[in-house]
Amino acid sequence: MTKKQQNTKPRKRVYRRILFTFGFVLMVPAIAVTYMINRSSSPIIQGWQEYTPAYFERLMKDGDPILVEVYASWCPICLLQHRALEAMQSDGYKLPANAIRVNFDKNKDFLEQFEFKYTGTMVLFNKGKEVARQTGLTSADKIKAFLSENGL
C-alpha cells in the first residue's frame, strides 16, 4: 500500500462521520416537522366555535367580548394553549367571552384583515374593537391573567 492510499483512509472515515452526523442532525427536525404537520388538530373545546365570517361579524356587531385563538395543528404553542384551556374547563372555569378558534392555515382573510402573523396568539375583542393581543399564553394562569388584565 502506498503512502497516498494510507493517508486517504483516515480522511474517508472522517468524511463518513461528518456526513452521518450531518444527516442525523437534519433527520431529527424533519421527523418532528412531519409529525406536527400531519397530526390531526386538537378537537375544538366545548363552548368554542370554529371561525366563520358571519358568526364573527354578528358577535362584533353585538359588541360582546370575544376571545380569539389563532390556531394551527402543527404549532407546539397552540397545543400547549389547547391543553391549558381544557384544564381550565375541566376545573369549572367559564370563559367570560365568546370563544372562537381561527385556523391559521385556512382563514387567511381574517389573518390579513387583523394583521396576524403568528400562531399561538390570543386576541380579545370587546365592543367591536380589538382590546388586547398576546402570543405564547401556554398555561391556565397566564390565560386567566390575560383576561383579567383586560377587564374580563
N, C-alpha and C positions, 0 to 999 in steps of 0.2 A: 504494500500500500504506500502510495506516495505521500509526501508531507502535505500537499494540497488537499488530498482526499481526507486526511486525518483532521485538518483544520475545518473542513466544511461540516463534518458530523456534529460537533458541538453547536455550531450555528443553526443547523437544521432543527436540533432539539429545542433550542431557544425560540426559534420561529414557531415551531409547533405549539409550544407552551403559550406564547403570546396569542396566537390565533385561537387556541382553545379558551383561554381566559377572556379574550375579547368576545368570542361567540357566546360564552356563558353570560357575560355581563349584558349583552344585548338581548339574550333569550328571556331572562327573568322579567324585565319590564314589558316585553312583548306579550308574554303569557298573562301578566297582570292586566294590561290594557285590553287584551282579547276577552278576558273574563268579564271585566267591567262593562264592556260594550255589549256583550252577548247575554249577560244575566238579565233575567226578567226584572222589570221595575217593581218596586215595592207596591203592594196593593194600597189603594187610597184609604186613608184613615176614616173611620165612621164620622160623619158630620162635615167632612171636607167635600168639595166639589171640584171636578176637573174644570179647567178654564174653558169657557165658551164666550165669544164676544157679547152675545145677547145677555147672558146671565151677569157678566161683569158690568156691562153698561147699566143694567137695571139696578144693581147694587150701588153703583156710583151715583145714579140719579136719586135714589132713595136717601143717599147721604150716610148710610150705615157704615160702621167701621168694617174694614176688610183687611184680613191678613193674607198676603200672597206669598207663596213659596215658589221660587224658581227652581225647578227640579229636573234632574236628568238621571236616568237609570245607571249611568256609568260614573256618576260623581260620588266619591267617597264621603265628602262633607254632607251631601244630600242624604246619604244612607244614615249617617250619624244623627242628622236632624230628624229623620223619619223615626228612628228608634227613640229619640228624646220625646217627640210628640206622642208616640204610642205610650211611652211610660207616663207622660202627663195624663193622658186619657185613662189609662188603667188605674191611676191614683185618684181618679174622680175629678180632675181639673177640667173645667169647661172653659173653652176659649171665649173671651169677651168680644169676639168679632166673627163675621162670616169668614170662612176659611176656603181659599182657592189654591189649587196647585196648578202652576203653569209649566208645561213641558218645554224645556229649553230647546229640544230638537225639533219640535213640531209647531210651536206657537211663535214663529218669527215676527209676525206683525206686532204682537203685543210687546215683544222684547225690543223691537225698534222704536215703537211709539214711546215707551218709557225709558229707553236707553239702558237696557240691561245688558251687561257684558259678561256676567259671571253666573255660574250655577251656585247653589247653596246660599242664595240670597233670600232674605225675608224682607217684605215691604209692608208697611202699614198705610192704608188709605183711610181717611175719615172726612166726611162731608164733601166727598167728591174730589179730594186732593191728596196727593202723597204727603204723608206726615213724617215718615222715617224709613230708612233703608239700612240694612246691615247684613254682612256676609259672615258665615262661619259660626252661627249660633248652634253649637253642637251638643248642648246639654239642656235639660229641662230648666235649670236655674237661669241660664243665660236667656232662654226664650221668655221666661216669665219676667225677668228683669227688663228685657227689651219692651215687652208690652206695658209693664208698669211705668217705666220711664217716659212712655209716650201716652200716658193717660188712660190706659185700659187695665 
